[in-house]
Amino acid sequence: MRVEPHELATAENPKTLGYDVVFNGINNEVHAKNPDLTVNGELWELKSPR
């Protein structure tokens, strides 16, 4: 899995607040959703400026 530096930086903030942050793998199935993170068991999509 390739995680961009700006994504890592964005994910660090909730980690410092004590949240459990895990980057998700890529699902290559047709029409699959690919949320970037799981935060405390909930799926999240990162949007951050570069």
N, C-alpha and C positions, 0 to 999 in steps of 0.2 A: 504494500500500500504506500502511496506517495502522499505525504502531508506537506503542504507548502509552509514556509516559515511564517507567513502572516496568519495562517490558520493556527499554528502552534501558539503564537503570541496571543491570539484571541481566546483560545481555550485555557490559557494559564489563569485568567482572571477568575472564573468560577472555581478552579482548583484551589486558588489561594483562599477562597471563602469556605472551603471544606466540602465542596461538591465532588461526587464521584464522576469523573469525566473519562470517557473511553471513545477513541476514534473507531468508527465502524468500517468494515471492509466493503468492497464494491460487489453489488449483486448484478451480474451480467445477463439476467433473464430479460426477455423482451418486456418493455413497459414497467420495469421494476423501479421502485422508489429507492433512492440512495441517500438517506440522511447522513450527514457528516459525523454526528456525535450521538452518543447516548449519555445523558446527564441525569444522574440519580434515577436511572431506569426509564427515562423519557427520551424519545427521539428528537433530535435537534438538527437544523440546517444552519450552517455558518454563512453569514454574509458579512464580509469585512473589506474595507478599502485596502488596496495594496500600498 
